[in-house]
Amino acid sequence: MQLRLVRSTKLSVVIGVLVAILGSFVYAARTGNMYVPYISPPHTKLLFLTAKSTPSEIVCEVLKKYNIDKQHHLDVNIEAVPPGDLERRYFDGEVPIISMGVASAAEGYAKGVPTTIIGPGLLMYYDIVVPKNSSIQKLSDLKGKILGVLPQATAAYSTMITVLKSA
Protein backbone atom coordinates (compact mmCIF):
# COMPACT_ATOMS: atom_id res chain seq x y z
CA MET A 1 0.00 0.00 0.00
CA GLN A 2 2.80 2.46 0.91
CA LEU A 3 4.67 1.68 -2.33
CA ARG A 4 1.54 2.42 -4.38
CA LEU A 5 1.09 5.81 -2.69
CA VAL A 6 4.74 6.82 -3.24
CA ARG A 7 4.60 5.80 -6.90
CA SER A 8 1.24 7.59 -7.33
CA THR A 9 2.59 10.74 -5.68
CA LYS A 10 5.64 10.86 -7.98
CA LEU A 11 3.45 10.29 -11.02
CA SER A 12 1.04 12.99 -9.84
CA VAL A 13 3.88 15.52 -9.50
CA VAL A 14 5.14 14.77 -13.02
CA ILE A 15 1.63 14.98 -14.49
CA GLY A 16 0.99 18.19 -12.56
CA VAL A 17 4.12 19.87 -13.94
CA LEU A 18 3.19 18.84 -17.48
CA VAL A 19 -0.37 20.15 -17.07
CA ALA A 20 0.95 23.46 -15.67
CA ILE A 21 3.24 23.86 -18.69
CA LEU A 22 0.47 22.93 -21.12
CA GLY A 23 -1.91 25.36 -19.41
CA SER A 24 0.64 28.14 -19.71
CA PHE A 25 1.04 27.45 -23.42
CA VAL A 26 -2.74 27.42 -23.97
CA TYR A 27 -3.02 30.78 -22.21
CA ALA A 28 -0.07 32.26 -24.10
CA ALA A 29 -1.48 31.08 -27.43
CA ARG A 30 -4.95 32.52 -26.69
CA THR A 31 -3.55 35.91 -25.68
CA GLY A 32 -1.13 36.16 -28.60
CA ASN A 33 1.94 35.90 -26.39
CA MET A 34 3.35 32.84 -28.15
CA TYR A 35 6.93 33.24 -29.39
CA VAL A 36 9.20 31.24 -31.65
CA PRO A 37 11.72 29.68 -29.22
CA TYR A 38 14.79 30.26 -31.44
CA ILE A 39 14.52 34.06 -31.28
CA SER A 40 15.12 34.07 -27.52
CA PRO A 41 12.07 36.18 -26.73
CA PRO A 42 11.26 37.82 -23.43
CA HIS A 43 9.48 35.62 -20.95
CA THR A 44 5.69 35.83 -20.86
CA LYS A 45 4.62 36.73 -17.32
CA LEU A 46 1.76 34.70 -15.86
CA LEU A 47 0.05 34.48 -12.48
CA PHE A 48 -0.77 30.92 -11.46
CA LEU A 49 -2.86 30.24 -8.36
CA THR A 50 -2.71 27.04 -6.38
CA ALA A 51 -4.16 25.96 -3.06
CA LYS A 52 -1.89 26.19 -0.02
CA SER A 53 -0.60 22.98 1.55
CA THR A 54 -1.73 20.73 -1.29
CA PRO A 55 0.10 18.40 -3.70
CA SER A 56 -0.47 21.05 -6.36
CA GLU A 57 1.71 23.45 -4.37
CA ILE A 58 4.51 20.85 -4.49
CA VAL A 59 4.13 20.66 -8.28
CA CYS A 60 4.56 24.44 -8.43
CA GLU A 61 7.70 24.28 -6.26
CA VAL A 62 9.19 21.71 -8.65
CA LEU A 63 8.30 23.93 -11.63
CA LYS A 64 10.15 26.90 -10.10
CA LYS A 65 13.08 24.98 -8.56
CA TYR A 66 14.10 23.53 -11.91
CA ASN A 67 13.21 26.68 -13.91
CA ILE A 68 10.84 24.68 -16.08
CA ASP A 69 8.81 27.81 -16.80
CA LYS A 70 11.92 29.75 -17.92
CA GLN A 71 12.96 26.90 -20.22
CA HIS A 72 9.66 27.47 -22.06
CA HIS A 73 9.94 31.29 -22.17
CA LEU A 74 7.49 31.82 -19.35
CA ASP A 75 7.82 33.67 -16.06
CA VAL A 76 5.20 32.01 -13.88
CA ASN A 77 4.46 33.82 -10.61
CA ILE A 78 2.98 31.16 -8.35
CA GLU A 79 0.73 32.27 -5.52
CA ALA A 80 -0.36 29.67 -2.95
CA VAL A 81 -3.63 30.76 -1.32
CA PRO A 82 -6.21 29.16 0.99
CA PRO A 83 -8.56 26.86 -1.01
CA GLY A 84 -11.58 29.13 -0.48
CA ASP A 85 -9.67 32.14 -1.86
CA LEU A 86 -8.51 30.10 -4.84
CA GLU A 87 -12.03 29.27 -5.91
CA ARG A 88 -13.43 32.75 -5.10
CA ARG A 89 -10.76 34.38 -7.28
CA TYR A 90 -11.51 31.89 -10.06
CA PHE A 91 -15.27 32.54 -9.88
CA ASP A 92 -14.56 36.30 -9.97
CA GLY A 93 -12.52 35.77 -13.18
CA GLU A 94 -9.44 37.28 -11.52
CA VAL A 95 -6.80 34.84 -12.77
CA PRO A 96 -6.32 33.05 -16.09
CA ILE A 97 -4.56 29.89 -14.87
CA ILE A 98 -5.21 27.90 -11.72
CA SER A 99 -4.92 24.39 -10.44
CA MET A 100 -8.20 23.25 -8.96
CA GLY A 101 -10.60 20.36 -8.75
CA VAL A 102 -12.68 19.41 -11.76
CA ALA A 103 -15.94 19.80 -9.81
CA SER A 104 -15.13 23.44 -9.00
CA ALA A 105 -14.04 24.14 -12.57
CA ALA A 106 -17.29 22.66 -13.86
CA GLU A 107 -19.24 24.86 -11.42
CA GLY A 108 -17.40 27.95 -12.68
CA TYR A 109 -18.04 26.97 -16.29
CA ALA A 110 -21.76 26.55 -15.50
CA LYS A 111 -21.75 30.07 -13.97
CA GLY A 112 -20.24 31.51 -17.15
CA VAL A 113 -16.64 31.89 -16.00
CA PRO A 114 -14.45 31.62 -19.13
CA THR A 115 -12.91 28.19 -18.60
CA THR A 116 -10.64 25.80 -20.44
CA ILE A 117 -10.14 22.54 -18.60
CA ILE A 118 -6.86 21.02 -19.73
CA GLY A 119 -7.02 17.85 -17.70
CA PRO A 120 -6.52 16.43 -14.26
CA GLY A 121 -3.25 17.60 -12.81
CA LEU A 122 -3.16 15.36 -9.80
CA LEU A 123 -4.58 11.99 -8.99
CA MET A 124 -6.15 12.31 -5.55
CA TYR A 125 -7.23 9.61 -3.17
CA TYR A 126 -9.86 10.32 -0.56
CA ASP A 127 -10.16 7.95 2.35
CA ILE A 128 -12.81 7.54 4.98
CA VAL A 129 -11.22 6.23 8.15
CA VAL A 130 -13.18 4.63 10.98
CA PRO A 131 -12.12 2.49 13.96
CA LYS A 132 -11.86 -1.22 13.23
CA ASN A 133 -14.87 -2.10 15.37
CA SER A 134 -17.05 0.70 13.90
CA SER A 135 -20.59 0.05 12.70
CA ILE A 136 -19.65 1.96 9.53
CA GLN A 137 -18.49 -0.56 6.93
CA LYS A 138 -19.79 0.93 3.66
CA LEU A 139 -20.68 4.37 2.31
CA SER A 140 -24.39 3.95 2.93
CA ASP A 141 -23.62 3.48 6.65
CA LEU A 142 -22.58 7.15 6.77
CA LYS A 143 -26.14 8.40 6.31
CA GLY A 144 -27.01 10.72 9.22
CA LYS A 145 -23.41 10.76 10.54
CA ILE A 146 -21.17 13.82 11.01
CA LEU A 147 -17.99 13.89 8.90
CA GLY A 148 -14.85 15.99 9.15
CA VAL A 149 -14.05 17.37 5.68
CA LEU A 150 -12.14 20.38 4.34
CA PRO A 151 -14.12 23.66 4.02
CA GLN A 152 -17.13 23.89 1.74
CA ALA A 153 -15.24 25.97 -0.84
CA THR A 154 -12.81 23.15 -1.65
CA ALA A 155 -12.68 20.38 -4.21
CA ALA A 156 -12.40 17.85 -1.36
CA TYR A 157 -15.79 18.97 -0.04
CA SER A 158 -17.57 18.95 -3.41
CA THR A 159 -16.03 15.58 -4.26
CA MET A 160 -17.14 14.12 -0.92
CA ILE A 161 -20.70 15.42 -1.46
CA THR A 162 -20.81 13.85 -4.93
CA VAL A 163 -19.57 10.50 -3.61
CA LEU A 164 -21.94 10.49 -0.64
CA LYS A 165 -24.94 11.32 -2.86
CA SER A 166 -24.11 8.23 -4.92
CA ALA A 167 -24.23 5.95 -1.86
ChimeraX attribute file (.defattr): number of C-alpha atoms within 10 A of each C-alpha:
attribute: neighborCount
match mode: 1-to-1
recipient: residues
	/A:1	5
	/A:2	7
	/A:3	8
	/A:4	8
	/A:5	11
	/A:6	11
	/A:7	10
	/A:8	16
	/A:9	16
	/A:10	12
	/A:11	13
	/A:12	20
	/A:13	22
	/A:14	16
	/A:15	18
	/A:16	26
	/A:17	22
	/A:18	16
	/A:19	19
	/A:20	25
	/A:21	18
	/A:22	14
	/A:23	21
	/A:24	25
	/A:25	18
	/A:26	16
	/A:27	17
	/A:28	17
	/A:29	12
	/A:30	10
	/A:31	9
	/A:32	8
	/A:33	15
	/A:34	17
	/A:35	16
	/A:36	8
	/A:37	10
	/A:38	6
	/A:39	7
	/A:40	9
	/A:41	12
	/A:42	12
	/A:43	17
	/A:44	18
	/A:45	15
	/A:46	18
	/A:47	15
	/A:48	19
	/A:49	28
	/A:50	25
	/A:51	21
	/A:52	16
	/A:53	12
	/A:54	12
	/A:55	19
	/A:56	24
	/A:57	21
	/A:58	16
	/A:59	24
	/A:60	25
	/A:61	14
	/A:62	16
	/A:63	22
	/A:64	16
	/A:65	10
	/A:66	10
	/A:67	14
	/A:68	19
	/A:69	23
	/A:70	15
	/A:71	11
	/A:72	15
	/A:73	19
	/A:74	22
	/A:75	19
	/A:76	23
	/A:77	14
	/A:78	17
	/A:79	15
	/A:80	18
	/A:81	16
	/A:82	15
	/A:83	22
	/A:84	15
	/A:85	17
	/A:86	23
	/A:87	25
	/A:88	13
	/A:89	15
	/A:90	23
	/A:91	19
	/A:92	10
	/A:93	14
	/A:94	11
	/A:95	14
	/A:96	17
	/A:97	20
	/A:98	22
	/A:99	25
	/A:100	22
	/A:101	19
	/A:102	17
	/A:103	16
	/A:104	19
	/A:105	22
	/A:106	15
	/A:107	12
	/A:108	19
	/A:109	15
	/A:110	11
	/A:111	10
	/A:112	11
	/A:113	15
	/A:114	13
	/A:115	15
	/A:116	14
	/A:117	13
	/A:118	12
	/A:119	15
	/A:120	15
	/A:121	22
	/A:122	22
	/A:123	13
	/A:124	13
	/A:125	8
	/A:126	8
	/A:127	7
	/A:128	12
	/A:129	8
	/A:130	10
	/A:131	8
	/A:132	8
	/A:133	7
	/A:134	8
	/A:135	10
	/A:136	16
	/A:137	12
	/A:138	9
	/A:139	13
	/A:140	12
	/A:141	11
	/A:142	15
	/A:143	11
	/A:144	7
	/A:145	7
	/A:146	7
	/A:147	9
	/A:148	7
	/A:149	13
	/A:150	13
	/A:151	12
	/A:152	12
	/A:153	16
	/A:154	21
	/A:155	20
	/A:156	20
	/A:157	16
	/A:158	19
	/A:159	16
	/A:160	17
	/A:161	13
	/A:162	12
	/A:163	11
	/A:164	13
	/A:165	11
	/A:166	9
	/A:167	11
